[in-house]
Amino acid sequence: MKQDLLYLYNILKSVEIIEEHLKKIDLKKFSCSILIQDAISKRLEEIGENAKKISNSLKEKYPQAEFEEYTDIRNFLTHVYQMLNVNRLWKIIKQDLPELKKQIKRIIEEVKEDEN
């Protein structure tokens, strides 16, 4: 489980970096900035890579975190980036990541409690 904690913290850090990048950015600015899109995409890839490495037992215990979905997003961004849909990316950022952040924080707390 200690290894899982590392991956969970990495996911949380990437979500927080995305939030920081987008503090004063709306969809219009986001759509016009390849630099910001690339930075966010890289962080989403990091989230997916860490999600992929989380143990199956933890994934099974917390299916609501949708780790597989973020692994799929990572695979898409890595292999088919040229087909990126900015509106879909924005939806992931604004609708899905806040829930992921909440889930990850809760899982971290529960895993830490289980270790004690």
Secondary structure, DSSP 8 states (H G I E B T S, - for coil): -HHHHHHHHHHHHHHHHHHHHTTT--HHHHHH-HHHHHHHHHHHHHHHHHHHHS-HHHHHH-GGG-HHHHHHHHHHHHH-GGG--HHHHHHIIIIIHHHHHHHHHHHHHHHHHHH-
